[in-house]
């Protein structure tokens, strides 16, 4: 992988990181339990609706944090010089795969094997 490729993918990954951090901030701001003292809720049914909203946000936040961890790992790999290499077989990850998912850690063949084992 050339230095230009690394810069291109690094820029994409940083943009993804910034977008995820922004979404996480927005989710925390929109979480009904983040700003409201639940003991002040006196209207019946309000607490249940707020709890449902909080649970949805918690699920989304978990997914975003997982994506953020993958992105941070990819940025570390760029710094170490190991970016674009499959963690399973050590071969280079296909450029089209990295275009689609810059934080990919497996080549397409190994990712397909992993997914088939999960089914």
C-alpha positions in Angstrom: 0.0 0.0 0.0 1.4 3.4 -1.0 1.7 6.4 1.2 -1.0 8.1 -0.9 -3.3 5.2 -0.3 -2.6 5.3 3.5 -3.4 9.1 3.5 -6.6 8.5 1.6 -7.8 5.7 3.8 -6.6 7.5 6.9 -8.6 10.6 6.0 -11.7 8.5 5.4 -11.3 6.7 8.7 -10.9 10.0 10.5 -14.0 11.4 8.9 -15.9 8.3 10.0 -14.5 8.7 13.6 -15.6 12.3 13.7 -19.1 11.4 12.4 -19.5 8.7 15.1 -18.3 10.9 17.8 -20.9 13.5 16.7 -23.6 10.9 16.7 -22.6 9.7 20.2 -22.8 13.2 21.5 -26.2 13.7 19.9 -27.5 10.4 21.4 -26.3 11.3 24.9 -28.0 14.7 24.6 -31.2 13.1 23.3 -31.3 10.3 26.0 -34.4 10.9 28.1 -32.5 9.7 31.2 -29.5 11.9 30.7 -31.0 15.2 31.8 -34.2 14.4 33.6 -34.4 13.4 37.2 -36.7 10.4 37.0 -38.1 11.0 40.5 -39.7 14.2 39.1 -41.8 12.3 36.5 -45.3 12.2 37.9 -47.4 11.5 34.8 -48.4 7.8 34.4 -46.9 6.2 31.4 -44.2 8.9 30.9 -41.6 6.8 32.7 -42.3 3.8 30.4 -42.0 5.9 27.3 -38.8 7.5 28.5 -37.4 4.0 29.4 -38.1 2.8 25.9 -36.4 5.8 24.4 -33.4 5.2 26.7 -33.2 1.6 25.7 -33.2 2.4 22.0 -30.4 4.9 22.6 -28.4 2.4 24.6 -28.5 -0.1 21.7 -27.5 2.5 19.1 -24.8 3.8 21.4 -23.4 0.3 21.8 -23.2 -0.2 18.1 -21.5 3.1 17.5 -19.0 2.4 20.2 -18.2 -0.9 18.5 -17.7 0.9 15.2 -15.5 3.5 17.0 -13.3 0.8 18.4 -12.8 -0.7 14.9 -11.9 2.8 13.6 -9.4 3.5 16.4 -7.8 0.1 15.7 -7.5 1.0 12.0 -5.9 4.3 12.8 -3.4 2.6 15.1 -2.6 0.1 12.3 -1.9 3.0 10.0 0.6 4.4 12.5 2.2 1.0 13.0 2.4 0.3 9.2 0.2 -2.8 9.4 -3.0 -1.3 7.9 -4.5 -3.2 5.0 -3.2 -6.6 6.1 -5.6 -9.4 7.1 -5.3 -10.4 10.7 -6.2 -14.0 9.9 -3.9 -14.9 6.9 -1.6 -11.9 6.7 -2.3 -11.2 3.0 -3.3 -7.7 1.8 -7.0 -6.8 2.2 -8.5 -6.0 -1.2 -8.6 -2.3 -2.1 -12.4 -2.5 -2.9 -13.1 -3.9 0.5 -11.1 -1.1 2.2 -13.0 1.4 0.0 -16.3 -0.1 1.3 -15.1 -0.5 4.9 -11.9 1.3 5.7 -11.7 -0.3 9.1 -11.8 -3.9 7.8 -9.4 -6.2 9.5 -10.0 -9.3 7.4 -9.7 -10.0 3.7 -13.0 -10.9 2.0 -12.3 -14.6 2.0 -11.6 -14.7 5.7 -14.5 -12.5 6.5 -16.8 -14.8 4.6 -15.5 -17.8 6.5 -16.1 -16.0 9.8 -19.7 -15.0 8.8 -20.5 -18.6 7.6 -19.3 -19.9 11.0 -21.7 -17.5 12.8 -24.8 -18.8 10.9 
